[in-house]
Amino acid sequence: MTEKSDQLTELSDRIDRLEARLMFQDDTIETLNQTVTAQWHQIDGLTRQVASLSERLREAEVNAPAPGNDPPPHY
């Protein structure tokens, strides 16, 4: 009977270790998911900002005065 008891104890210990490992992995996956989600929001915001700045630059280039043939100020 001792052998059966030892086997059950060993199996119980293995299950406990597997459950602990699974809980750790679940926690790690959730942390990674939160990190990826936060980075996605940041990338989305930066993409919108770059698009806005590109549009403003295009508008500034279109509305910029044409270069003239005026002599430099020291003449």
KEBA-13888 format. One record per atom (N, C-alpha, C, O, CB): residue in three letters; x, y, z. Coordinates in steps of 0.1 Angstrom, whole numbers, padded with zeros to 4 digits, always signed. Glycine has a CB too. Layout:
// KEBA-13888
alaXYZ
...
***
This chain:
// KEBA-13888
met+0008-0012+0000
met+0000+0000+0000
met+0009+0013+0000
met+0004+0023-0005
met-0009+0000+0012
thr+0020+0012+0006
thr+0029+0023+0006
thr+0033+0028-0008
thr+0034+0040-0010
thr+0041+0020+0015
glu+0035+0018-0016
glu+0039+0022-0030
glu+0028+0029-0037
glu+0031+0039-0044
glu+0042+0009-0038
lys+0016+0025-0035
lys+0004+0033-0041
lys+0003+0047-0035
lys+0001+0056-0042
lys-0009+0025-0039
ser+0005+0047-0022
ser+0005+0060-0015
ser+0016+0070-0021
ser+0014+0081-0023
ser+0006+0058+0000
asp+0028+0064-0023
asp+0039+0072-0028
asp+0036+0077-0042
asp+0039+0088-0046
asp+0052+0064-0028
gln+0030+0068-0050
gln+0026+0072-0064
gln+0016+0083-0064
gln+0017+0092-0072
gln+0021+0059-0072
leu+0006+0082-0055
leu-0004+0092-0054
leu+0001+0105-0050
leu-0002+0116-0055
leu-0016+0087-0045
thr+0010+0104-0040
thr+0017+0117-0036
thr+0025+0123-0047
thr+0025+0135-0049
thr+0026+0114-0023
glu+0032+0115-0054
glu+0041+0120-0065
glu+0032+0126-0076
glu+0035+0137-0081
glu+0049+0108-0071
leu+0021+0119-0080
leu+0011+0125-0089
leu+0005+0138-0085
leu+0004+0147-0092
leu+0001+0114-0093
ser+0002+0138-0072
ser-0004+0150-0066
ser+0006+0162-0067
ser+0002+0173-0070
ser-0009+0148-0052
asp+0018+0159-0064
asp+0029+0169-0064
asp+0031+0174-0079
asp+0032+0186-0081
asp+0042+0164-0059
arg+0031+0165-0088
arg+0032+0169-0102
arg+0021+0177-0107
arg+0023+0187-0114
arg+0033+0156-0111
ile+0009+0174-0103
ile-0003+0182-0106
ile-0002+0196-0100
ile-0005+0206-0106
ile-0016+0175-0102
asp+0002+0196-0087
asp+0004+0209-0081
asp+0014+0218-0088
asp+0012+0230-0090
asp+0008+0207-0066
arg+0025+0212-0092
arg+0035+0220-0100
arg+0030+0224-0113
arg+0033+0236-0117
arg+0048+0211-0102
leu+0023+0216-0120
leu+0017+0219-0133
leu+0007+0231-0131
leu+0006+0240-0139
leu+0010+0207-0140
glu-0001+0230-0121
glu-0011+0240-0118
glu-0004+0254-0115
glu-0009+0264-0120
glu-0021+0236-0107
ala+0006+0253-0107
ala+0014+0265-0104
ala+0020+0271-0117
ala+0020+0283-0119
ala+0025+0263-0094
arg+0025+0263-0125
arg+0031+0267-0138
arg+0021+0273-0147
arg+0023+0283-0153
arg+0038+0255-0145
leu+0009+0267-0148
leu-0002+0272-0156
leu-0006+0286-0151
leu-0009+0295-0159
leu-0013+0262-0156
met-0007+0287-0138
met-0011+0300-0133
met-0001+0311-0136
met-0005+0322-0140
met-0013+0300-0117
phe+0012+0308-0135
phe+0022+0317-0138
phe+0022+0321-0153
phe+0023+0332-0157
phe+0036+0311-0135
gln+0020+0311-0162
gln+0019+0313-0176
gln+0007+0322-0179
gln+0007+0331-0188
gln+0018+0300-0184
asp-0005+0319-0173
asp-0017+0328-0175
asp-0014+0342-0171
asp-0018+0351-0178
asp-0029+0322-0167
asp-0007+0344-0160
asp-0004+0358-0156
asp+0005+0364-0165
asp+0004+0376-0169
asp+0002+0357-0142
thr+0015+0357-0170
thr+0025+0362-0180
thr+0018+0366-0193
thr+0020+0377-0199
thr+0036+0352-0183
ile+0009+0358-0198
ile+0001+0361-0210
ile-0007+0373-0208
ile-0008+0381-0217
ile-0007+0348-0214
glu-0014+0374-0197
glu-0022+0386-0194
glu-0014+0399-0194
glu-0018+0409-0200
glu-0030+0385-0181
thr-0002+0398-0188
thr+0007+0410-0187
thr+0012+0413-0201
thr+0012+0425-0205
thr+0019+0407-0178
leu+0015+0403-0209
leu+0020+0406-0223
leu+0008+0412-0231
leu+0011+0421-0239
leu+0025+0393-0229
asn-0004+0407-0229
asn-0015+0412-0236
asn-0017+0427-0233
asn-0020+0435-0242
asn-0028+0404-0233
gln-0016+0430-0220
gln-0018+0444-0216
gln-0007+0453-0222
gln-0010+0464-0227
gln-0018+0446-0201
thr+0005+0448-0223
thr+0016+0456-0228
thr+0014+0458-0243
thr+0016+0469-0248
thr+0029+0448-0226
val+0010+0447-0250
val+0008+0449-0265
val-0004+0458-0268
val-0003+0466-0277
val+0005+0435-0271
thr-0014+0457-0260
thr-0026+0466-0262
thr-0022+0481-0259
thr-0025+0490-0267
thr-0037+0463-0252
ala-0014+0484-0249
ala-0009+0497-0246
ala+0000+0502-0257
ala-0001+0514-0262
ala-0002+0498-0233
gln+0009+0494-0262
gln+0017+0498-0273
gln+0009+0500-0286
gln+0012+0509-0294
gln+0028+0487-0276
trp-0001+0492-0289
trp-0009+0494-0300
trp-0016+0508-0300
trp-0016+0515-0310
trp-0020+0483-0302
his-0021+0512-0288
his-0028+0525-0286
his-0017+0536-0289
his-0021+0546-0295
his-0034+0526-0272
gln-0005+0534-0284
gln+0005+0544-0285
gln+0009+0545-0300
gln+0010+0556-0305
gln+0017+0541-0277
ile+0011+0534-0307
ile+0014+0534-0321
ile+0003+0541-0329
ile+0006+0548-0338
ile+0017+0520-0326
asp-0009+0538-0326
asp-0021+0544-0333
asp-0021+0559-0331
asp-0023+0566-0341
asp-0034+0538-0328
gly-0018+0564-0319
gly-0018+0578-0317
gly-0006+0585-0324
gly-0008+0595-0330
gly-0016+0581-0302
leu+0005+0578-0324
leu+0017+0584-0331
leu+0014+0584-0347
leu+0018+0593-0353
leu+0029+0575-0328
thr+0008+0573-0352
thr+0005+0573-0366
thr-0005+0584-0370
thr-0003+0591-0380
thr-0002+0559-0370
arg-0014+0587-0361
arg-0024+0598-0364
arg-0016+0612-0364
arg-0019+0621-0372
arg-0035+0598-0354
gln-0007+0613-0354
gln+0001+0625-0352
gln+0010+0627-0365
gln+0010+0639-0370
gln+0009+0625-0340
val+0016+0617-0370
val+0025+0618-0381
val+0016+0622-0393
val+0020+0631-0401
val+0032+0605-0384
ala+0004+0616-0395
ala-0004+0620-0406
ala-0009+0634-0405
ala-0009+0641-0415
ala-0017+0610-0406
ser-0012+0639-0393
ser-0016+0653-0392
ser-0004+0662-0395
ser-0006+0672-0402
ser-0021+0655-0377
leu+0008+0659-0390
leu+0019+0667-0393
leu+0023+0667-0408
leu+0027+0678-0413
leu+0031+0663-0385
ser+0021+0656-0414
ser+0024+0655-0429
ser+0014+0664-0436
ser+0018+0671-0446
ser+0022+0641-0434
glu+0001+0664-0432
glu-0009+0673-0439
glu-0005+0687-0436
glu-0007+0695-0446
glu-0023+0669-0433
arg-0002+0691-0424
arg+0002+0705-0421
arg+0014+0709-0430
arg+0014+0721-0434
arg+0005+0707-0406
leu+0024+0700-0431
leu+0036+0703-0439
leu+0032+0706-0454
leu+0037+0715-0460
leu+0046+0692-0438
arg+0023+0697-0459
arg+0018+0699-0473
arg+0011+0712-0475
arg+0014+0720-0485
arg+0009+0688-0477
glu+0003+0716-0465
glu-0004+0729-0466
glu+0006+0740-0465
glu+0004+0750-0472
glu-0015+0730-0454
ala+0016+0739-0457
ala+0026+0750-0455
ala+0034+0751-0468
ala+0037+0762-0472
ala+0035+0747-0444
glu+0037+0740-0475
glu+0044+0741-0487
glu+0036+0747-0498
glu+0041+0754-0506
glu+0049+0727-0491
val+0023+0744-0499
val+0014+0749-0509
val+0012+0764-0507
val+0012+0772-0516
val+0000+0742-0509
asn+0011+0769-0494
asn+0008+0783-0491
asn+0021+0791-0490
asn+0020+0803-0487
asn+0000+0784-0479
ala+0033+0785-0491
ala+0045+0793-0490
ala+0047+0802-0501
ala+0043+0799-0512
ala+0058+0783-0489
pro+0052+0814-0498
pro+0054+0824-0509
pro+0065+0819-0519
pro+0074+0812-0515
pro+0058+0838-0504
ala+0063+0822-0531
ala+0072+0818-0542
ala+0085+0825-0539
ala+0085+0837-0535
ala+0067+0820-0556
pro+0097+0819-0542
pro+0109+0826-0541
pro+0110+0837-0551
pro+0107+0835-0563
pro+0121+0816-0542
gly+0114+0849-0546
gly+0115+0860-0555
gly+0130+0862-0560
gly+0139+0855-0556
gly+0111+0873-0548
asn+0131+0871-0569
asn+0144+0874-0575
asn+0150+0887-0568
asn+0158+0894-0574
asn+0144+0876-0590
asp+0145+0890-0556
asp+0150+0902-0549
asp+0164+0900-0545
asp+0169+0889-0541
asp+0141+0905-0536
pro+0172+0910-0545
pro+0186+0910-0541
pro+0187+0908-0526
pro+0177+0911-0519
pro+0194+0922-0545
pro+0197+0902-0521
pro+0199+0900-0507
pro+0198+0914-0500
pro+0201+0924-0506
pro+0212+0892-0504
pro+0195+0914-0487
pro+0194+0927-0480
pro+0206+0935-0479
pro+0205+0947-0477
pro+0189+0924-0466
his+0218+0930-0481
his+0230+0938-0480
his+0233+0946-0492
his+0243+0953-0492
his+0242+0929-0477
tyr+0225+0945-0503
tyr+0227+0953-0515
tyr+0220+0966-0515
tyr+0221+0974-0524
tyr+0223+0946-0528
***
